Amino acid sequence: GKVPQVPEVIEIDRHQARLKRMRLSVSSAAGLLQDEAVDGGRRGKAAMVTLTYRPEDAWEPGQVTAFVRCVREYLRRRALPCRFVWVLELTQAERPHYHVLFWLPRGLTLPNPDKQGWWPHGLTRIEWARSPVGYLVKYASKGIDGGELPKGARLSGCGGLSKAARAVRSWRLCPGWVREVFSVEDRPVRAPGGGWLSRLTGAFEAARWALVAHAPDWSWVRFGPVGGEVSGCPA
């Protein structure tokens, strides 16, 4: 067969790359949490909480984290784990709001976050998600296209994954060529100065792509293969 042609340069739109990584992160975390949310052989149910802001309330760092902390404490008092994924979305008016998915055991319902004082910045709504992974990815796919993210804001977050599930999610977020070289058990991590390391064996793989150019504002970057031998995703 034909040998694949090695691209001389790969150009990456950093905004689109960030959205793509966020979608992969959200779908991986949600799928893994869905698999782990099993109680007595039965899957738990998923509550989607939407957090919106009043017109006079502004976004500030740490607000969604504070909300999740309240829910975590509510569940801790009931000896229950707090499994969640959240995504930030911008409205057409470029106002941020959050969608937070919690996996709960059957028979448990979250109290109204407004009345509990868990979200003092606006309104909340709780819905039951029949297809939680697809439900969340739908919002992640909307992302922030056409809008500007508040400075310092994160696109998504998650919690409650087991150690094994965290290793799987981390591996899935690695570049394609890294996943070919290292297994999930290797728990690959970026090495100081470039390249990748196996945390299991200490094996090192040199970076296969190098930065060759970028826009003045870093909105795009270009990578060329190190040695011109390997195609794939940048290191």
N, C-alpha and C positions, 0 to 999 in steps of 0.2 A: 504494500500500500504506500500511499504518498506520505512523506514525512511532513508533519505540520510546520508551516512557516512561522518562524519566531518574529513577533512584532518588534520593530526597532524602538518604538516608543509607545507607551500607554498614557493617555491623558485622562485624568479623573476630575470630574466636577465634584468638589468637596461637599457642597450642599446635598447633591443627590446621593453621594456616597454615605453621608451621615444618615439620611433617611433610610437608605437600603439597609444599613447596619442596624438601625433602630428597629425596623420591621423584622429582621432576622432575630434580633435579641428578644423582642416581644413574643414572636411566635414560638421560639424555642422555650422560653421560660414558661409561657402559658401551657404549652403542650406537656412539659415535664411536670408542672404543678397539677395539671389535670390528671395525669397518670398516678401521682402520689396521693391525691385527695380521695382515698378509698377508705371507707369506714365499715368494717365487718363485711367486706366483700362488695359493698355498694358504694358507688361514686357519691361524693358529696355534691352539693348544689352550689351554683356560682351566683353571687350577687354583684351586679354592676352598679356602682355608685358614681353618679355624675356630679361634679363639683363646679359650680359656676360663681362668678363674681358679680357683686352689685356694681352699678355704673360708677359709684363713688369710691369703690375699693380697688386698690391697685395690687398687681402681682408683686410678691416679694419672695426671696429665697427661703426655703424651709417650710412653707405653708403646707404643702402636700405631705411632707415628712411628719409634721406635727399631727396632721389628721390621721395618718397611718399609725402613729404612735398611740393615739387614743384607742383606735380599734384593736391594736395589739394588746394593750392593757386590758381591754374589755374581754378579749378572748383568753388572755393569760389567767384572769381570775376564774375562768371556767375550765382551766387546764387544757386549753385547746391551742393548736398551732395557728400562727397567722400566715397564711399563704396568700400572696397578692401579686398583681402586676398592675402598673398604671402607665398611662400615656398622656402626654400633653397635646392638645389640639387647639388651633386658632380658629376663631369664628371668622365670618366674612368681614367683620369689622376689626379683625386682627386682635380680638380680645382672647386671652388664654382661658381654657377651662380643662378640667381633668376627667378622665374616665378611669376608675379604679375597680378592678375585679378582685373579689375575695372568694376563696373556696371555703364553704362552711359545711359542717355536718348537717344531715337532714334533721329537721325539727328545730333548728336555730335560725332566728331572724335578727338582723342587726336593728337596733333602735334608730329612730330618725336622727341623723347627725346634726340637724338644725336644733332640735330640742335639747340634744345632749351637749351642745356647745362645742362639738368637735370641729365644725367648719364655720367660724364666725365671720367669714368674708362674703357670704352670699347665700345662694340656695343650693339644695341637694336633692337628688332623686335616686331612688333605689328600684332596680328592675331585676327580675330573675332571668339569667341568660341560659337558654336551652343549648346553645352551641357556643360555649364561652370562648374557645380559642378563636373561632371564626369571627365572633362578635368583637373581640378586642383587636384582632388584626385589621378589621374593617376601619376602625378609628385610627390605627397606626398608619394605614395606607393613605389616609387623608393628610396626616402629618401637618406640616406648616407651609405647604406649597403656596407661593404667592404672598406670604407674610413674613414678618421679621420676628424672630424669637426674642423674648426679653433677655437682656444681658445676664448671663449666669444661669439661665434656665436649662434644665435637662429635659430631654425628649421623653424619657421613660425610666422606669425603675421596677424592681421586683424584690421579693423576699420570701423566705420560708422554704427554699429549696434544700433538699438534703445535700450532704457533701458530695455524694455520687452524682446527683443531678447537676450540681454546680460545675463539676468537672466536664460533664457532657455539654452543657451550655457553653462553657468557655472554649471547648474544642471546636464546636460548631462555628464560633465567631472567628476562628483563626483563618488566615488565607488558605486557599485551596491547596497549594503545594505543601503547606505545613501539615495539613490533614493527611496528605498522602505519605509524608515522611514519618509523622508521629501518630500514635494511637491515642485514644482517650486516656488510657492508663498512664501514658507518658506525661500528661498534664503540661503540654508545651507552654512556654512563656518566653516573651521577648528577652534577649540577652543584652546586657549592658554594652553599648557600642554597636549594636546591630546583630542580626541573626536571631536564632531561636534555640532554646535549651529544653531538654527533657528534664523535668523535675524528678522523674523516676530514676533515670540512669545517669543523668548529667551529660548525655550526648549533645553535641553542638552541631547545628546546621547554619552555615553562613547565609547572609542575606542574598537573595537572588535578583533583587531589583534595587536600583539606586536612583535617588532624585536627580533629575537633570535640568529641570526648569520649573518655574512657578509664576503665577500672576502676581503683580505688585501687591494685591490685597489677599493673595493666597486663595482666591476663589477656585482656582484650578491648579493642579500640579501634574508634572510629567515625570514618568519613570522610564528608565532604560534597563535592559537586562544586564546584570553583572557578568562580564565575559561573553555576552551575546549567545548563551547556550540554552537558556531555559525560558519557556513561555509560561504564563499563568498570571496570578494576581500579585500585586506588589507586596514586598515583605513588610 
